[in-house]
């Protein structure tokens, strides 16, 4: 008989895989690789994701790796920018190409002009980007000069989806700023894409970082479709469970599945932390109150989220002014005194990391949202 994993059991298993039950003394590249990348379309908020997972993490530990081309930011899963190791950039980019193709041709406003030879456009773009990294606007304008039948923005978007483009530093460097300029991954890293990309290997790595999970979960994370047959082929290498709704869950046999009563300390998640985005059914972490607040955001500007006992319990935001930095925390419901103290202590540590240069720090736990 197949074992059933309840919500809390799934919660603790996922938090353990996501390195959030405790901080780990691991190198940045090891953590990023274990997580199969970190969503990183924002320039700096993902640093908090590393801080929440790595003991003694400092911003330069990741910035130096970006500058040294050991880490890169590139469009991958779900066609969104992810922070990955150089090896994973070359290995994962071909795996997710079908999702990138679908994103390009489903998007009516960005679809290539009828009759346009897209392969020729991409080849021309590669030449331009090999001359020097360029912004999307610069690339689109130059391509439009050569291919006047196409509009600049869709031309650049086609290249973004059909060629592996990394955003080069100083974009993404802590404390630095700059426009998003792109280079091809092959030129930036000096190596070709993996000639034998493996969907199967990618699924196994996903389970190691996010499992136990359903087929739909894997598809939600990757942006790929029709993975049922692929996972069926992997069954001899997997174990299966059921969730409380009867859905079949797949997992690696030796992956950790701690008990549901294992303590889960407060954790501050950044706005696009993969923990909140990588399952079709997010109830293993996401509370209904948090889901409602995230559904009401405008312009995609979601707040940071606080985990209490492993589940989303509050939003957070840091404001900076002349007098110092303030961390505001908005619970979805009243916190117990013990939880409030633990959240405030972790929040003070967050300010020490994210606003180290501020003259003063203040943590404010505000009245619950809706009160």
Secondary structure, DSSP 8 states (H G I E B T S, - for coil): ---EE-HHHHHHHHHHHTT-SS-B---HHHHHHHTT-EE--SSSTHHHHHHTTBTT--HHHHHHHHHTTSEEEEE-GGG-EEEEEHHHHHHHHHHTHHHHHHHHHH-TTTS--TT--HHHHHHHHHHHHHHS-EEHHHHHHHHHHH-TTS-HHHHHHHHHHHS-EEE-TTTT-TT-----EEEEHHHHHTS---TT--HHHHHHHHHHHH-SB-HHHHHHHH-----HHHHHHHGGGEEEEEETT--EEEEETTS----TTS----EEE-TT-GGGTS-SS-TTT--HHHHHHHHT-STT---EEEEETTEEEEEEEEEEETTEEEEEEEESS---HHHHHHHHHHHHHHHHHHTTT-S-EEEEEE--TT-
